[in-house]
Amino acid sequence: MKLRYLIILIPIYMTATSFLQAADTLYDSRFKTWQDKANKGDAFSQYSLGNAYLRGNEVSIDINKALHWFKEAAKNGHAKSEYKLGYIYYSGKGVKRNNKTAIQWFTKAAEHDYSPAQFYLGKMYAAGQGTEKDTDLALKWLNAALKNDYTPAKREITRIKQNKNNESPVKTAKVKRPVKKKAFKTKVTKKSGKKSFDVAALLAEGRWMLDNKPSEILPSNLNECNADEKSINCKTDELSKSTLDADISYKRESSMTKLTSNGRFLVIAKENTLFVLPTDPDNPDVDPESIPATGWSLPQRLICKFKTNNKITCSTDDYQKVTFKRDF
């Protein structure tokens, strides 16, 4: 590197280093102030310490210390701390997930008129998470959030009212598990030089995997299925997944139809998003385009074919290829 460039870069580096050191010193000073005030019962400082330990800001992440300081602040009626406790117990961030405890803390924050807690409390009542399902209470809290200008509540209220109007009083039959296989022949025969597959039987064997994980769509240990010689229908229990923006609880339903002897069949799958919790609890109003709306998704269609007894390839409507394999 030429000397003149080095001479220019040295003061820039020294300035940046000085700025970072000043920032660290400033944060250290604030942290010490929070500790002093928190020990004297200041709720905001207790909340700030809880956040520091939750996120690992200038300290190691310590969920027990985070819980301690949030609970101390909650004793003082600090709504954001109550909400944060609900978030921790609902998401299972460093603790065992506990919906009942989560709803207790969300309720405290909601009663202190904190709109994000009112919103998520309403969603929990709508989904029956941590409590009995109660549409009236769900709408009560969602309307409270909307009254406080928490705009995502409007979409949720509309969805719940639509579902309420569409509810059928007829109870659906319980799905049996496991699939009974004795009605199916499992042999693969050759006819005119081509393989002939008993698709229903092979699917009903279960243990289908996608990307080395149990399939949520084809029969596996994640779902309960019933079957006949013409179709197989599966439902999962509540599942969860995480994106960059949110932790999501959902269920899946799928139907495998048009089973043919050449190994081809059609899958129609849909997802019911039950609950969405922001990954960053301080930013509950995530861009709605980055997370799914609660409720049923549009059906996804896959056209599938057996390659062997233990391998299936599928194409989606948007031309994506997926491969399912059987776990042994």
ZADO-1210 file (C-alpha; in nm, 4 decimals, padded with zeros to 6 digits):
<atoms>
<atom x="00.0000" y="00.0000" z="00.0000" code="MET" pos="1"/>
<atom x="00.1359" y="00.3432" z="-00.0905" code="LYS" pos="2"/>
<atom x="00.2447" y="00.5641" z="00.1974" code="LEU" pos="3"/>
<atom x="-00.0016" y="00.8456" z="00.1144" code="ARG" pos="4"/>
<atom x="-00.2981" y="00.6058" z="00.1349" code="TYR" pos="5"/>
<atom x="-00.1690" y="00.4711" z="00.4642" code="LEU" pos="6"/>
<atom x="-00.1414" y="00.8258" z="00.6014" code="ILE" pos="7"/>
<atom x="-00.5059" y="00.8901" z="00.5028" code="ILE" pos="8"/>
<atom x="-00.6360" y="00.5629" z="00.6482" code="LEU" pos="9"/>
<atom x="-00.4650" y="00.5897" z="00.9877" code="ILE" pos="10"/>
<atom x="-00.6732" y="00.8866" z="01.1122" code="PRO" pos="11"/>
<atom x="-00.9934" y="00.7257" z="00.9749" code="ILE" pos="12"/>
<atom x="-00.9153" y="00.4046" z="01.1646" code="TYR" pos="13"/>
<atom x="-00.8314" y="00.5978" z="01.4804" code="MET" pos="14"/>
<atom x="-01.1551" y="00.7969" z="01.4530" code="THR" pos="15"/>
<atom x="-01.3658" y="00.4815" z="01.4042" code="ALA" pos="16"/>
<atom x="-01.1887" y="00.3069" z="01.6924" code="THR" pos="17"/>
<atom x="-01.2425" y="00.6067" z="01.9179" code="SER" pos="18"/>
<atom x="-01.6115" y="00.6152" z="01.8229" code="PHE" pos="19"/>
<atom x="-01.6586" y="00.2451" z="01.9022" code="LEU" pos="20"/>
<atom x="-01.4726" y="00.2798" z="02.2314" code="GLN" pos="21"/>
<atom x="-01.6888" y="00.5797" z="02.3194" code="ALA" pos="22"/>
<atom x="-02.0018" y="00.3841" z="02.2324" code="ALA" pos="23"/>
<atom x="-01.8880" y="00.0920" z="02.4497" code="ASP" pos="24"/>
<atom x="-01.8081" y="00.3295" z="02.7355" code="THR" pos="25"/>
<atom x="-02.1470" y="00.4966" z="02.6957" code="LEU" pos="26"/>
<atom x="-02.3274" y="00.1614" z="02.7032" code="TYR" pos="27"/>
<atom x="-02.1218" y="00.0449" z="03.0016" code="ASP" pos="28"/>
<atom x="-02.2167" y="00.3650" z="03.1806" code="SER" pos="29"/>
<atom x="-02.5854" y="00.3159" z="03.1006" code="ARG" pos="30"/>
<atom x="-02.5704" y="-00.0486" z="03.2086" code="PHE" pos="31"/>
<atom x="-02.4171" y="00.0522" z="03.5433" code="LYS" pos="32"/>
<atom x="-02.6883" y="00.3169" z="03.5844" code="THR" pos="33"/>
<atom x="-02.9578" y="00.0587" z="03.5075" code="TRP" pos="34"/>
<atom x="-02.8104" y="-00.1769" z="03.7675" code="GLN" pos="35"/>
<atom x="-02.8059" y="00.0921" z="04.0340" code="ASP" pos="36"/>
<atom x="-03.1599" y="00.2080" z="03.9613" code="LYS" pos="37"/>
<atom x="-03.2946" y="-00.1457" z="03.9128" code="ALA" pos="38"/>
<atom x="-03.1716" y="-00.2453" z="04.2572" code="ASN" pos="39"/>
<atom x="-03.3658" y="00.0521" z="04.3930" code="LYS" pos="40"/>
<atom x="-03.6861" y="-00.0650" z="04.2235" code="GLY" pos="41"/>
<atom x="-03.6924" y="00.1487" z="03.9063" code="ASP" pos="42"/>
<atom x="-03.9145" y="-00.0444" z="03.6615" code="ALA" pos="43"/>
<atom x="-03.7666" y="00.0983" z="03.3403" code="PHE" pos="44"/>
<atom x="-03.4133" y="00.0059" z="03.4508" code="SER" pos="45"/>
<atom x="-03.5283" y="-00.3419" z="03.5468" code="GLN" pos="46"/>
<atom x="-03.6874" y="-00.3781" z="03.2034" code="TYR" pos="47"/>
<atom x="-03.3695" y="-00.2517" z="03.0360" code="SER" pos="48"/>
<atom x="-03.1565" y="-00.5057" z="03.2229" code="LEU" pos="49"/>
<atom x="-03.4002" y="-00.7807" z="03.1231" code="GLY" pos="50"/>
<atom x="-03.3627" y="-00.6798" z="02.7593" code="ASN" pos="51"/>
<atom x="-02.9827" y="-00.6734" z="02.7864" code="ALA" pos="52"/>
<atom x="-02.9721" y="-01.0277" z="02.9236" code="TYR" pos="53"/>
<atom x="-03.2358" y="-01.1499" z="02.6773" code="LEU" pos="54"/>
<atom x="-03.0503" y="-01.0176" z="02.3746" code="ARG" pos="55"/>
<atom x="-02.6917" y="-01.0440" z="02.4963" code="GLY" pos="56"/>
<atom x="-02.6203" y="-00.6722" z="02.4658" code="ASN" pos="57"/>
<atom x="-02.2701" y="-00.6250" z="02.6107" code="GLU" pos="58"/>
<atom x="-02.3365" y="-00.9224" z="02.8417" code="VAL" pos="59"/>
<atom x="-02.3765" y="-01.2929" z="02.7837" code="SER" pos="60"/>
<atom x="-02.7323" y="-01.4049" z="02.7160" code="ILE" pos="61"/>
<atom x="-02.8758" y="-01.5249" z="03.0456" code="ASP" pos="62"/>
<atom x="-03.2440" y="-01.6139" z="03.0298" code="ILE" pos="63"/>
<atom x="-03.2706" y="-01.6594" z="03.4065" code="ASN" pos="64"/>
<atom x="-03.1424" y="-01.3067" z="03.4724" code="LYS" pos="65"/>
<atom x="-03.3688" y="-01.1736" z="03.1972" code="ALA" pos="66"/>
<atom x="-03.6680" y="-01.3415" z="03.3594" code="LEU" pos="67"/>
<atom x="-03.5659" y="-01.2126" z="03.7012" code="HIS" pos="68"/>
<atom x="-03.5528" y="-00.8489" z="03.5927" code="TRP" pos="69"/>
<atom x="-03.8666" y="-00.8666" z="03.3787" code="PHE" pos="70"/>
<atom x="-04.0529" y="-01.0151" z="03.6756" code="LYS" pos="71"/>
<atom x="-03.9185" y="-00.7428" z="03.9044" code="GLU" pos="72"/>
<atom x="-04.0429" y="-00.4793" z="03.6626" code="ALA" pos="73"/>
<atom x="-04.3735" y="-00.6648" z="03.6259" code="ALA" pos="74"/>
<atom x="-04.4219" y="-00.6382" z="04.0037" code="LYS" pos="75"/>
<atom x="-04.4284" y="-00.2644" z="03.9424" code="ASN" pos="76"/>
<atom x="-04.6967" y="-00.3044" z="03.6750" code="GLY" pos="77"/>
<atom x="-04.4574" y="-00.2485" z="03.3839" code="HIS" pos="78"/>
<atom x="-04.6657" y="-00.3563" z="03.0830" code="ALA" pos="79"/>
<atom x="-04.3784" y="-00.4128" z="02.8383" code="LYS" pos="80"/>
<atom x="-04.2099" y="-00.6466" z="03.0873" code="SER" pos="81"/>
<atom x="-04.5331" y="-00.8404" z="03.1298" code="GLU" pos="82"/>
<atom x="-04.5612" y="-00.8661" z="02.7532" code="TYR" pos="83"/>
<atom x="-04.1976" y="-00.9775" z="02.7252" code="LYS" pos="84"/>
<atom x="-04.2564" y="-01.2536" z="02.9793" code="LEU" pos="85"/>
<atom x="-04.5544" y="-01.3708" z="02.7766" code="GLY" pos="86"/>
<atom x="-04.3365" y="-01.3713" z="02.4669" code="TYR" pos="87"/>
<atom x="-04.0629" y="-01.5771" z="02.6336" code="ILE" pos="88"/>
<atom x="-04.2981" y="-01.8445" z="02.7654" code="TYR" pos="89"/>
<atom x="-04.4976" y="-01.8627" z="02.4430" code="TYR" pos="90"/>
<atom x="-04.1955" y="-01.8870" z="02.2133" code="SER" pos="91"/>
<atom x="-03.9906" y="-02.1111" z="02.4438" code="GLY" pos="92"/>
<atom x="-03.6856" y="-01.8863" z="02.4113" code="LYS" pos="93"/>
<atom x="-03.4507" y="-02.0493" z="02.6623" code="GLY" pos="94"/>
<atom x="-03.7363" y="-02.1953" z="02.8691" code="VAL" pos="95"/>
<atom x="-03.9875" y="-02.4758" z="02.8300" code="LYS" pos="96"/>
<atom x="-04.2741" y="-02.3463" z="02.6218" code="ARG" pos="97"/>
<atom x="-04.5817" y="-02.2896" z="02.8374" code="ASN" pos="98"/>
<atom x="-04.8959" y="-02.1458" z="02.6785" code="ASN" pos="99"/>
<atom x="-05.0795" y="-02.1186" z="03.0099" code="LYS" pos="100"/>
<atom x="-04.8046" y="-01.9087" z="03.1645" code="THR" pos="101"/>
<atom x="-04.7767" y="-01.7052" z="02.8443" code="ALA" pos="102"/>
<atom x="-05.1458" y="-01.6192" z="02.8423" code="ILE" pos="103"/>
<atom x="-05.1282" y="-01.5139" z="03.2092" code="GLN" pos="104"/>
<atom x="-04.8557" y="-01.2602" z="03.1318" code="TRP" pos="105"/>
<atom x="-05.0198" y="-01.1434" z="02.8093" code="PHE" pos="106"/>
<atom x="-05.3379" y="-01.0878" z="03.0097" code="THR" pos="107"/>
<atom x="-05.1597" y="-00.8699" z="03.2666" code="LYS" pos="108"/>
<atom x="-05.0045" y="-00.6569" z="02.9918" code="ALA" pos="109"/>
<atom x="-05.3334" y="-00.6391" z="02.8018" code="ALA" pos="110"/>
<atom x="-05.5141" y="-00.5210" z="03.1153" code="GLU" pos="111"/>
<atom x="-05.2527" y="-00.2456" z="03.1393" code="HIS" pos="112"/>
<atom x="-05.3681" y="-00.1404" z="02.7921" code="ASP" pos="113"/>
<atom x="-05.0576" y="-00.2537" z="02.6032" code="TYR" pos="114"/>
<atom x="-05.1893" y="-00.3082" z="02.2516" code="SER" pos="115"/>
<atom x="-04.9439" y="-00.5782" z="02.1251" code="PRO" pos="116"/>
<atom x="-05.0370" y="-00.7930" z="02.4249" code="ALA" pos="117"/>
<atom x="-05.4066" y="-00.7317" z="02.3565" code="GLN" pos="118"/>
<atom x="-05.3536" y="-00.8428" z="01.9976" code="PHE" pos="119"/>
<atom x="-05.1692" y="-01.1657" z="02.0797" code="TYR" pos="120"/>
<atom x="-05.4016" y="-01.2440" z="02.3693" code="LEU" pos="121"/>
<atom x="-05.6933" y="-01.2191" z="02.1266" code="GLY" pos="122"/>
<atom x="-05.5191" y="-01.4549" z="01.8873" code="LYS" pos="123"/>
<atom x="-05.4533" y="-01.7061" z="02.1648" code="MET" pos="124"/>
<atom x="-05.8200" y="-01.7072" z="02.2633" code="TYR" pos="125"/>
<atom x="-05.9169" y="-01.7460" z="01.8974" code="ALA" pos="126"/>
<atom x="-05.6852" y="-02.0481" z="01.8591" code="ALA" pos="127"/>
<atom x="-05.7550" y="-02.1961" z="02.2045" code="GLY" pos="128"/>
<atom x="-05.3882" y="-02.1856" z="02.3043" code="GLN" pos="129"/>
<atom x="-05.3250" y="-02.1996" z="02.6780" code="GLY" pos="130"/>
<atom x="-05.6978" y="-02.1679" z="02.7374" code="THR" pos="131"/>
<atom x="-06.0352" y="-02.2805" z="02.6092" code="GLU" pos="132"/>
<atom x="-06.1171" y="-02.1399" z="02.2677" code="LYS" pos="133"/>
<atom x="-06.3340" y="-01.8309" z="02.3177" code="ASP" pos="134"/>
<atom x="-06.4252" y="-01.6254" z="02.0120" code="THR" pos="135"/>
<atom x="-06.6017" y="-01.3558" z="02.2151" code="ASP" pos="136"/>
<atom x="-06.2965" y="-01.2930" z="02.4345" code="LEU" pos="137"/>
<atom x="-06.0743" y="-01.3026" z="02.1268" code="ALA" pos="138"/>
<atom x="-06.2810" y="-01.0278" z="01.9623" code="LEU" pos="139"/>
<atom x="-06.2897" y="-00.8283" z="02.2862" code="LYS" pos="140"/>
<atom x="-05.9094" y="-00.8082" z="02.3072" code="TRP" pos="141"/>
<atom x="-05.8581" y="-00.7604" z="01.9355" code="LEU" pos="142"/>
<atom x="-06.1040" y="-00.4707" z="01.9345" code="ASN" pos="143"/>
<atom x="-05.9173" y="-00.3232" z="02.2311" code="ALA" pos="144"/>
<atom x="-05.5944" y="-00.3429" z="02.0325" code="ALA" pos="145"/>
<atom x="-05.7625" y="-00.1853" z="01.7296" code="LEU" pos="146"/>
<atom x="-05.8990" y="00.0948" z="01.9478" code="LYS" pos="147"/>
<atom x="-05.5377" y="00.1615" z="02.0474" code="ASN" pos="148"/>
<atom x="-05.4498" y="00.1957" z="01.6770" code="ASP" pos="149"/>
<atom x="-05.2859" y="-00.1451" z="01.6514" code="TYR" pos="150"/>
<atom x="-05.3767" y="-00.1933" z="01.2860" code="THR" pos="151"/>
<atom x="-05.2970" y="-00.5692" z="01.2425" code="PRO" pos="152"/>
<atom x="-05.5960" y="-00.6371" z="01.4692" code="ALA" pos="153"/>
<atom x="-05.8362" y="-00.5298" z="01.1924" code="LYS" pos="154"/>
<atom x="-05.7350" y="-00.8142" z="00.9624" code="ARG" pos="155"/>
<atom x="-05.7546" y="-01.0646" z="01.2472" code="GLU" pos="156"/>
<atom x="-06.1026" y="-00.9497" z="01.3514" code="ILE" pos="157"/>
<atom x="-06.2266" y="-00.9918" z="00.9942" code="THR" pos="158"/>
<atom x="-06.0801" y="-01.3434" z="00.9722" code="ARG" pos="159"/>
<atom x="-06.2336" y="-01.4551" z="01.3036" code="ILE" pos="160"/>
<atom x="-06.5777" y="-01.3224" z="01.2126" code="LYS" pos="161"/>
<atom x="-06.5647" y="-01.5000" z="00.8778" code="GLN" pos="162"/>
<atom x="-06.4639" y="-01.8271" z="01.0440" code="ASN" pos="163"/>
<atom x="-06.7401" y="-01.7863" z="01.3017" code="LYS" pos="164"/>
<atom x="-07.0004" y="-01.7449" z="01.0277" code="ASN" pos="165"/>
<atom x="-06.8680" y="-02.0491" z="00.8428" code="ASN" pos="166"/>
<atom x="-06.8537" y="-02.2804" z="01.1447" code="GLU" pos="167"/>
<atom x="-07.0549" y="-02.5970" z="01.1037" code="SER" pos="168"/>
<atom x="-07.2329" y="-02.7574" z="01.4005" code="PRO" pos="169"/>
<atom x="-07.1580" y="-03.1016" z="01.2578" code="VAL" pos="170"/>
<atom x="-06.8596" y="-03.2686" z="01.4242" code="LYS" pos="171"/>
<atom x="-06.6029" y="-03.4256" z="01.1971" code="THR" pos="172"/>
<atom x="-06.5024" y="-03.7861" z="01.2424" code="ALA" pos="173"/>
<atom x="-06.1792" y="-03.8524" z="01.4282" code="LYS" pos="174"/>
<atom x="-05.8949" y="-03.9461" z="01.1966" code="VAL" pos="175"/>
<atom x="-05.7603" y="-04.2929" z="01.2668" code="LYS" pos="176"/>
<atom x="-05.3948" y="-04.3670" z="01.3240" code="ARG" pos="177"/>
<atom x="-05.2052" y="-04.5576" z="01.2054" code="PRO" pos="178"/>
<atom x="-05.3335" y="-04.6302" z="00.8564" code="VAL" pos="179"/>
<atom x="-05.4508" y="-04.9865" z="00.8244" code="LYS" pos="180"/>
<atom x="-05.2439" y="-05.1525" z="00.5567" code="LYS" pos="181"/>
<atom x="-05.3993" y="-05.4976" z="00.5340" code="LYS" pos="182"/>
<atom x="-05.6489" y="-05.3788" z="00.2717" code="ALA" pos="183"/>
<atom x="-05.3660" y="-05.2996" z="00.0314" code="PHE" pos="184"/>
<atom x="-05.1324" y="-05.5114" z="-00.1747" code="LYS" pos="185"/>
<atom x="-04.7748" y="-05.3933" z="-00.1479" code="THR" pos="186"/>
<atom x="-04.6197" y="-05.5806" z="-00.4376" code="LYS" pos="187"/>
<atom x="-04.4682" y="-05.4023" z="-00.7356" code="VAL" pos="188"/>
<atom x="-04.5285" y="-05.6035" z="-01.0498" code="THR" pos="189"/>
<atom x="-04.4021" y="-05.5696" z="-01.4056" code="LYS" pos="190"/>
<atom x="-04.6520" y="-05.5458" z="-01.6860" code="LYS" pos="191"/>
<atom x="-04.5516" y="-05.5050" z="-02.0505" code="SER" pos="192"/>
<atom x="-04.2012" y="-05.4088" z="-01.9398" code="GLY" pos="193"/>
<atom x="-04.3284" y="-05.1325" z="-01.7118" code="LYS" pos="194"/>
<atom x="-04.3477" y="-05.1190" z="-01.3353" code="LYS" pos="195"/>
<atom x="-04.6929" y="-05.1228" z="-01.1787" code="SER" pos="196"/>
<atom x="-04.7254" y="-04.9575" z="-00.8345" code="PHE" pos="197"/>
<atom x="-04.9926" y="-05.0048" z="-00.5715" code="ASP" pos="198"/>
<atom x="-04.9710" y="-04.6344" z="-00.4812" code="VAL" pos="199"/>
<atom x="-05.2230" y="-04.6434" z="-00.1966" code="ALA" pos="200"/>
<atom x="-05.0385" y="-04.9255" z="-00.0220" code="ALA" pos="201"/>
<atom x="-04.6953" y="-04.7697" z="-00.0626" code="LEU" pos="202"/>
<atom x="-04.8119" y="-04.4318" z="00.0656" code="LEU" pos="203"/>
<atom x="-04.9928" y="-04.5975" z="00.3548" code="ALA" pos="204"/>
<atom x="-04.6690" y="-04.7571" z="00.4684" code="GLU" pos="205"/>
<atom x="-04.5832" y="-04.4110" z="00.6059" code="GLY" pos="206"/>
<atom x="-04.2416" y="-04.2882" z="00.7248" code="ARG" pos="207"/>
<atom x="-04.2062" y="-04.0496" z="00.4298" code="TRP" pos="208"/>
<atom x="-03.9328" y="-03.7886" z="00.4641" code="MET" pos="209"/>
<atom x="-03.8532" y="-03.4549" z="00.2988" code="LEU" pos="210"/>
<atom x="-03.5027" y="-03.3105" z="00.3362" code="ASP" pos="211"/>
<atom x="-03.4285" y="-03.5738" z="00.6034" code="ASN" pos="212"/>
<atom x="-03.7262" y="-03.4629" z="00.8148" code="LYS" pos="213"/>
<atom x="-04.0676" y="-03.6292" z="00.8518" code="PRO" pos="214"/>
<atom x="-04.3022" y="-03.5052" z="00.5807" code="SER" pos="215"/>
<atom x="-04.5891" y="-03.2799" z="00.6825" code="GLU" pos="216"/>
<atom x="-04.7811" y="-03.3755" z="00.3669" code="ILE" pos="217"/>
<atom x="-04.7225" y="-03.7436" z="00.2917" code="LEU" pos="218"/>
<atom x="-04.7911" y="-04.0011" z="00.5669" code="PRO" pos="219"/>
<atom x="-04.5275" y="-03.9816" z="00.8416" code="SER" pos="220"/>
<atom x="-04.5048" y="-03.9666" z="01.2203" code="ASN" pos="221"/>
<atom x="-04.6135" y="-03.5999" z="01.2040" code="LEU" pos="222"/>
<atom x="-04.9648" y="-03.6664" z="01.0792" code="ASN" pos="223"/>
<atom x="-05.2679" y="-03.8885" z="01.1226" code="GLU" pos="224"/>
<atom x="-05.4146" y="-04.0398" z="00.8099" code="CYS" pos="225"/>
<atom x="-05.7096" y="-04.2432" z="00.6907" code="ASN" pos="226"/>
<atom x="-05.7221" y="-04.4188" z="00.3600" code="ALA" pos="227"/>
<atom x="-05.9113" y="-04.6259" z="00.1102" code="ASP" pos="228"/>
<atom x="-05.8074" y="-04.7593" z="-00.2277" code="GLU" pos="229"/>
<atom x="-05.8871" y="-04.4269" z="-00.3967" code="LYS" pos="230"/>
<atom x="-05.7406" y="-04.1638" z="-00.1625" code="SER" pos="231"/>
<atom x="-05.5441" y="-04.0910" z="00.1524" code="ILE" pos="232"/>
<atom x="-05.6199" y="-03.7899" z="00.3745" code="ASN" pos="233"/>
<atom x="-05.3827" y="-03.6645" z="00.6433" code="CYS" pos="234"/>
<atom x="-05.3872" y="-03.4055" z="00.9235" code="LYS" pos="235"/>
<atom x="-05.1064" y="-03.2907" z="01.1504" code="THR" pos="236"/>
<atom x="-05.1279" y="-03.1774" z="01.5089" code="ASP" pos="237"/>
<atom x="-05.0015" y="-02.8268" z="01.5841" code="GLU" pos="238"/>
<atom x="-04.6531" y="-02.7669" z="01.4416" code="LEU" pos="239"/>
<atom x="-04.4141" y="-02.4744" z="01.4678" code="SER" pos="240"/>
<atom x="-04.1487" y="-02.3087" z="01.2536" code="LYS" pos="241"/>
<atom x="-03.9399" y="-01.9929" z="01.2607" code="SER" pos="242"/>
<atom x="-03.8589" y="-01.7341" z="00.9954" code="THR" pos="243"/>
<atom x="-03.6352" y="-01.4293" z="01.0214" code="LEU" pos="244"/>
<atom x="-03.9364" y="-01.2269" z="01.1341" code="ASP" pos="245"/>
<atom x="-04.1611" y="-01.4547" z="01.3355" code="ALA" pos="246"/>
<atom x="-04.2267" y="-01.7805" z="01.5172" code="ASP" pos="247"/>
<atom x="-04.5280" y="-01.9493" z="01.3608" code="ILE" pos="248"/>
<atom x="-04.7681" y="-02.2189" z="01.4852" code="SER" pos="249"/>
<atom x="-04.9678" y="-02.4030" z="01.2201" code="TYR" pos="250"/>
<atom x="-05.1421" y="-02.7220" z="01.1125" code="LYS" pos="251"/>
<atom x="-05.1446" y="-02.8962" z="00.7751" code="ARG" pos="252"/>
<atom x="-05.4010" y="-03.1013" z="00.5870" code="GLU" pos="253"/>
<atom x="-05.3344" y="-03.2950" z="00.2702" code="SER" pos="254"/>
<atom x="-05.5183" y="-03.5234" z="00.0340" code="SER" pos="255"/>
<atom x="-05.3625" y="-03.7750" z="-00.2064" code="MET" pos="256"/>
<atom x="-05.5956" y="-03.8650" z="-00.4932" code="THR" pos="257"/>
<atom x="-05.5963" y="-03.9865" z="-00.8552" code="LYS" pos="258"/>
<atom x="-05.3782" y="-04.2831" z="-00.7618" code="LEU" pos="259"/>
<atom x="-05.2699" y="-04.4709" z="-01.0726" code="THR" pos="260"/>
<atom x="-05.0934" y="-04.8027" z="-01.1322" code="SER" pos="261"/>
<atom x="-04.8061" y="-04.6295" z="-01.3109" code="ASN" pos="262"/>
<atom x="-04.7123" y="-04.4611" z="-00.9816" code="GLY" pos="263"/>
<atom x="-04.8621" y="-04.1184" z="-01.0423" code="ARG" pos="264"/>
<atom x="-05.0871" y="-03.9328" z="-00.7974" code="PHE" pos="265"/>
<atom x="-05.2041" y="-03.5840" z="-00.7070" code="LEU" pos="266"/>
<atom x="-05.1500" y="-03.4095" z="-00.3718" code="VAL" pos="267"/>
<atom x="-05.3567" y="-03.1132" z="-00.2541" code="ILE" pos="268"/>
<atom x="-05.2152" y="-02.9560" z="00.0643" code="ALA" pos="269"/>
<atom x="-05.3064" y="-02.6500" z="00.2658" code="LYS" pos="270"/>
<atom x="-05.1764" y="-02.4851" z="00.5810" code="GLU" pos="271"/>
<atom x="-05.3710" y="-02.3306" z="00.8685" code="ASN" pos="272"/>
<atom x="-05.1607" y="-02.0636" z="01.0406" code="THR" pos="273"/>
<atom x="-05.2793" y="-02.0520" z="01.4000" code="LEU" pos="274"/>
<atom x="-05.0516" y="-01.7990" z="01.5661" code="PHE" pos="275"/>
<atom x="-04.7690" y="-01.5674" z="01.4663" code="VAL" pos="276"/>
<atom x="-04.5299" y="-01.4253" z="01.7252" code="LEU" pos="277"/>
<atom x="-04.2614" y="-01.1755" z="01.6164" code="PRO" pos="278"/>
<atom x="-03.9029" y="-01.2933" z="01.6507" code="THR" pos="279"/>
<atom x="-03.8222" y="-00.9480" z="01.7882" code="ASP" pos="280"/>
<atom x="-04.0698" y="-00.8939" z="02.0729" code="PRO" pos="281"/>
<atom x="-04.0042" y="-00.5194" z="02.0645" code="ASP" pos="282"/>
<atom x="-04.1276" y="-00.5053" z="01.7082" code="ASN" pos="283"/>
<atom x="-04.4600" y="-00.6900" z="01.7133" code="PRO" pos="284"/>
<atom x="-04.5997" y="-00.5019" z="01.4130" code="ASP" pos="285"/>
<atom x="-04.3972" y="-00.6892" z="01.1500" code="VAL" pos="286"/>
<atom x="-04.4441" y="-00.6089" z="00.7818" code="ASP" pos="287"/>
<atom x="-04.7486" y="-00.8244" z="00.6967" code="PRO" pos="288"/>
<atom x="-04.5925" y="-00.9284" z="00.3666" code="GLU" pos="289"/>
<atom x="-04.3018" y="-01.0965" z="00.5480" code="SER" pos="290"/>
<atom x="-04.5179" y="-01.3239" z="00.7626" code="ILE" pos="291"/>
<atom x="-04.8296" y="-01.5284" z="00.6827" code="PRO" pos="292"/>
<atom x="-05.1748" y="-01.4143" z="00.7797" code="ALA" pos="293"/>
<atom x="-05.3471" y="-01.6427" z="01.0266" code="THR" pos="294"/>
<atom x="-05.6036" y="-01.8761" z="00.8785" code="GLY" pos="295"/>
<atom x="-05.5993" y="-02.1151" z="00.5846" code="TRP" pos="296"/>
<atom x="-05.3588" y="-02.0711" z="00.2958" code="SER" pos="297"/>
<atom x="-05.4550" y="-02.1281" z="-00.0643" code="LEU" pos="298"/>
<atom x="-05.4250" y="-02.4982" z="-00.1558" code="PRO" pos="299"/>
<atom x="-05.0912" y="-02.6121" z="-00.2924" code="GLN" pos="300"/>
<atom x="-05.0940" y="-02.8755" z="-00.5667" code="ARG" pos="301"/>
<atom x="-04.8204" y="-03.1296" z="-00.6294" code="LEU" pos="302"/>
<atom x="-04.8104" y="-03.3777" z="-00.9162" code="ILE" pos="303"/>
<atom x="-04.6129" y="-03.6773" z="-00.7929" code="CYS" pos="304"/>
<atom x="-04.4737" y="-04.0056" z="-00.9197" code="LYS" pos="305"/>
<atom x="-04.3067" y="-04.3062" z="-00.7597" code="PHE" pos="306"/>
<atom x="-03.9566" y="-04.3627" z="-00.8928" code="LYS" pos="307"/>
<atom x="-03.9033" y="-04.6651" z="-00.6710" code="THR" pos="308"/>
<atom x="-04.0945" y="-04.8114" z="-00.3768" code="ASN" pos="309"/>
<atom x="-03.9057" y="-04.5727" z="-00.1502" code="ASN" pos="310"/>
<atom x="-03.8653" y="-04.2589" z="-00.3599" code="LYS" pos="311"/>
<atom x="-04.1223" y="-04.0081" z="-00.4895" code="ILE" pos="312"/>
<atom x="-04.0604" y="-03.6984" z="-00.7008" code="THR" pos="313"/>
<atom x="-04.3134" y="-03.4147" z="-00.7196" code="CYS" pos="314"/>
<atom x="-04.3559" y="-03.0928" z="-00.9158" code="SER" pos="315"/>
<atom x="-04.5434" y="-02.7899" z="-00.7853" code="THR" pos="316"/>
<atom x="-04.7526" y="-02.5456" z="-00.9868" code="ASP" pos="317"/>
<atom x="-04.4597" y="-02.3022" z="-00.9811" code="ASP" pos="318"/>
<atom x="-04.2302" y="-02.5687" z="-01.1329" code="TYR" pos="319"/>
<atom x="-04.0364" y="-02.6522" z="-00.8198" code="GLN" pos="320"/>
<atom x="-03.9135" y="-03.0097" z="-00.7803" code="LYS" pos="321"/>
<atom x="-03.9251" y="-03.1913" z="-00.4465" code="VAL" pos="322"/>
<atom x="-03.8196" y="-03.5444" z="-00.3572" code="THR" pos="323"/>
<atom x="-03.9642" y="-03.7580" z="-00.0795" code="PHE" pos="324"/>
<atom x="-03.7855" y="-04.0687" z="00.0521" code="LYS" pos="325"/>
<atom x="-03.8918" y="-04.3363" z="00.2951" code="ARG" pos="326"/>
<atom x="-03.7226" y="-04.3590" z="00.6337" code="ASP" pos="327"/>
<atom x="-03.6216" y="-04.7083" z="00.7439" code="PHE" pos="328"/>
</atoms>
